[in-house]
């Protein structure tokens, strides 16, 4: 590849083949990422998602996953998936609106709606696809989405695709939400307030009981992305809205099947009218192949276990509380976490990843998270215990984290 990035046409800048231009572009961008200390690589894991796994060839305690209730390898879940593969095959064979709408999908959605106490539910292939489908389905240019400053990237991208105006308010601040709504409601056709239920990098629960009444006073619709709360929080496992007593006031609930439910996929739950709207307008639903039968049946089996075995979410939260207390005893503040996502903010990218690698050598996988996944200078270990981690492993991890941070 010849030339460098200057003003001009592609022909003036580059004198190589298209392949050379592509590789040169990649190299230039990746060099910048490396210089900023944010270059990423994928680790190789072997074995079932479990408290212990092989990571990059080393047997370690896994404290970096989202299989919170340890259902991904549960015999009932695995057998349900295997049975579906034998009886229905390994693919749905098309989009839901052509050949992919199996009776299994309809059964899963009915069971999810029954569990959540909503009129209906609709399965999506991922939580990301659910959010980039539902937000543009509800809003367009004359509308506005009012979004928490720390909302997940999928909500941010859903807002961009919607073409609606977007206003961001200070994280978790009901007064700031009220101030923004007072300003935007008179100038827009429809208003959607978008919130995470549990914030995936800090582990705090959104104060839905304070913010939803504000949205209601202003006539705004409310979307809650409860990817990390569904199955793990609330007396019945229905998530952050159940925990805070505001389930009836959530218009659009998004949850995933690939975390607590140990399978793959996502769903949007709400009114029957919402489901009908999404079937007809959500592009990420309409133009995607349907969830495969093994994934659907695994999720159905996991849902039954979530309802039948409350000890899993109780032990998950007990393990998380024990970890926060053990780290606190070493002077490590995990605020604002109150859930099974436990952040240990270190700050510097290089120092954070060095601690992460030394923990791995000691037999603990607690992944370091850097910008842009978190704000600059707030790099952290994002630690996620499971319901089935033994307390000895939790205590040993806390000791190791404290020792490595002190040494870094």
N, C-alpha and C positions, 0 to 999 in steps of 0.2 A: 504494500500500500504506500502511495506517495502522498506528499502534501501534508497539511495540518488543518485544523478547524479554523477557518477564517471566513469572512463574508464572501459570498459568491455562490454559484450554482454547484451542483454535485459534480458536474464534469470538470469545473475549474478547481475544485478542492481535491478530488480523488482522481488518480490515474490508473487504478488497479481494476481487477474484475469485481463483479458484484459480491462474490464470496469474500474477496480480500477486504472490500469495503465493510462488509458485515463484521468480519473478525476484527478489523481495526477499530470499528466503532465499539464493539464489545470490550476490547482491550482498554480503550481510552476511558470508558465509563467505569470498568472494574478497577482500573488504577486509582481513580478518584475515590471509589468506595474503600479500597485498601488504605489509602492515605488518611481517610477519616476514621479508620479503625472500626468500620462496620461491615467488613466482608464476612459473609456467612458461608457455611458449608453444612451439608447434611450428614449427620451421624448415621451409622449403620447399626440397627438393633436386630437381635435375633431372639426368637421365642415368643410366647404369648405375652400380651400386655399383663403384667403381674407386678407385685411388689419387688421382685427381683427379676432382672433381665440381663442379657448380654448386650453391652453397649460398646461399640468399637472394639469388639473382641474381649472385653473384660466383664466379668460377672459383678454386678453392682446392685445396690438398692436403688430403685427407680422412684425419684421424687420430682419428676418433670412431666408427667402425663396427665391426661384428662379422663382416664378410666376410673373415675372417682369411687364408684361403688364396687369395683372389681367384678363387673358383670360380663365383660367382653369374652372371658374364658369360662364363664359359668357353664356347667354341663347342659343345663336346660336351654340356654341361649345357643350354644354350639350345636346341639342336636336339632333345634328348631331350624337353624340355618342349613344344616346338612339335609334335613328332611325336605325343605323347600327346594334345594338344589336337585334332589332326586325327583321330586314330583313336578316341579315347575321349570327346571332348568336354571341356568346361571345369569340369565338376562331377561328383562321384561320385553325386549324386542321392539321397542319404539316409544314414542312420546305418549303421554296419557291420553291425548286427544285423537290418537290414531289406533295403535294396537297395544299400547302399554298399560291400559287401565285394567289391572287384574283385580279380581275379587279380594285378593290379599291387601291391596292398597286401600280399598274401601273399608275393609275390616279394621286395619290399623288406624285409619283416620277416625272411624267411629269410636274406637276404644280410647284414643287420645282425647277426643272431645268429652267422652264420658268421664275420664280421669280428671280432666281439667275443669269440668263443669261448664263447657262452652257449647254452643249450638253445633259447631262443626270444626273441622280441622282439615288442612291440606298439606300433603307431604311435598317437600322440595328435596333436591339432591344434596344441598349443603346449606348451612346457616347463611353463608355469604350470598348464595343464590336466592334465599328467601328474602333477605333484606333488600337486595338490588331488584327484586321483583315486586315486593309489596309497597315500597315507598313511591316508586313511579306510578304504581297502579292507583294510589290514593291522592297524589299531588301532581301538579303541572305548573306552567308558567304563572297563572294568576294566584298561586298558592304560596305558602311559606312553611318550611320545616324548622322547628325550633329544637335545637340539638344540644345535649350536654357536651361540654368541652372534651370529655374523655370517652365519648362513645366509640364503639368498635369501628374499625376501618370499613366494614361492610355497610354500616349505617352512613358513614361519610360518603362512600361511593354511591349508595342508593340515593342520597340527596343530590349528588351531581347529576346522576342519570335522570332524575325526575324533572329537571329544568325549573323546579320551583326556587324561589328565594330561600336562602338559608341564614338563620341567625343562631349564633352559638352563645350559650350562657355559661356562667361560672359553674364548675363541676359541683353537682349535688346541692346547689343553692336555690332553695324555693323562692326566696325574695328576688334573686336575680332573674329567675324564670318569670315571675310575676311582672317584673319591670319590662322585660322584653315583650311579653304577651300584650301588655297595655299599649305598647308602641305599634306592634305589627297587626293585631287583630283588625283594627278599623280599615287597614289598607289592603287586605287580602281576602280572597274568596273563601278559602279553607285554610285551617291551621292544623298541623300535625306536630305534636310534641313527641320526640323520640328519645328514649332512655334505655340504658343498659339496666338489667336487674342487679347483676353482680359485675363489678368492673374487673376485667380479666387480668390487669397488671397490678392492681392495688388490693384486690380482694375485699373491697368495701361494698356494702349493699346500698343501692340508691335509696334515699329517703322518700320512697313512693307515697307513703302516707302523708307526707307534707306537700309533695309536688303535684300529685294527681288532683287533689282538691283545687289547687291553683289553676291547673289546666281546665278543669270542669267549669270553674267560675267564668272563664273566658270562652267557653264553647269550643275548645280545642279537642281534637281526637288524640288518643294516647296509644303509642306503640311501645311495648317493653320487650327488649331482646334479653331473654332470660336463659341464654345458652348455658351459663354456669350455675344457674339456680334451680332449674327444673330437675327434679329427682333428688336434689341435695338439701333443699331448704323447705321449711314449712312443716306443719304437723303431719301432713299426708304426702309430702314430697312434691307439692304442686309449685313450689318455687318462692321467689322473693315477694310476689304479690300476696300469696297466702300467708307468708311469715308476717307481713305488715297489715293484713286484714283489708286489702283493697282489690281483691280479685274481680269483684263485680264492676269495677270502674276502669278496667283495662280493656280497650277496644280491640287491640291487635297484640297477640302474644306470640312471640317467636321462640322456639326452643330447638335444640338439636337432639339427634338420635345417636350421635357419635361420641358423647361424653358419658353422662350418667347411665344412658341406656345401652352402652356397650355395643352399638351397631354402627350404622352410617346413615347420614341424611339429616333432614331437619323438618320442621313443620311450622305452619302458621295457624293459630287457633283464634276463633272469634265467632261472629254471627254467620248464619247461613248466607246472608247477602254478601258478606266479605268473601266467603269461599267462592261464590258464583262469580264475583268480580275478578278474583285472581285467576280462575280457570279461563276467563275470557280475555284478560288483559296483561297478566304478568308474563313478560317475555321469557324470563328465566325458567318459568314453568312450562309454557307452551312449546318452546323450542328446545327442550332437553329430553333425552331418553329417561324413562321412568326408573325409579329405584329397582334394583334387582331383587327377585324373590327372596334369596337368602338374607339380604339386609332387612327386608320388611319383616320376615318371620322372626329374625333375631330380635328386632326391636319390640315386637309383640310379646315375646317371651320375657324380655327384660322388663317391660312395663308391668307384667304380672308379678315379677319378683320385687319391683319397687313398691308395689302395693302390699305385697305379702310379707316383706322383710324390712320393716322400719329400722331394725337394728343397724342396717348398713349406713344410712344417713346419720343416725345417732353416733355411731362409732367414728364415722368420717369427721364429724364436727368435734368430737372429743379428741381425736388425734390431732386435728388442726389446733385446737386450744392448747393441747399439751406442747405442741411444737412452739407456738408463740410464747408460752410461759417459759419453756426451756431456753429459748433464745433471749427472752427478756432477762432471765437470770444472769446471762452473760453481758447484759447491757446493750443488747441489740433490739432496737425498736422496730416492730413490724407494722406500726400504724400506717394506714387506717384499716388494715385488714381485720375483719371479724368472721372470716369464712375459711374455706379449705384452700384458698389461694393466699399464700404467705410470702410477701415480698421482703427481701433484705436488700435495701438500697445501699450500694457502694459508691456510685457516682461515676468514677472514671471507667471508660470502656475497657482499656487494657487491663487494669487492676481487676475488674469484675471477671473478665474471661480467664485471667490467670488463676483466680480463686476457683472458678468453675472447673478448670482442668485439674487443679490439684485435688479437689474433692473427688473427681472421677478416679484419680489414681488411688485415692483412699477407699474407694468402693461406694461412692455416693454420686448419683447423677442428679444434680440440681442445676438446670440450665441457666446460663447468663443471658439476660435480655438487654439489648442496647437500642439506641436511637436508630431508626425512626419508630420502632415498636413502642418506645417510651420517650418522653421528652429528653432533650439533650442534657447531659450531666446528671441523669438519674438512672444510669445503668444499674441493674440489680440481678440478684438471684431470684428467680420466681419458683418457689418451692410449693409443690402440690402433693400432700400426703394422700393416701388411699384409705378406705375403710378397713382394709385388711393388713395394713402395716403393723407389725408388732411394736409395742412401746419402746422396746430396747433399741430398735433401729431409729426411732424418732429421737430418742435421747442422744444416741451416738452421733446422729447427723448434726444436732444442735451444737454438740461439743466440737465437732470437726469444723463446722462453719465458723465458730468463734475463733478457733485456733488459726485457721487459714486467713481470716480477715486480719487478725493481729499480725500475722507474718507477712502479709502482702505489702 
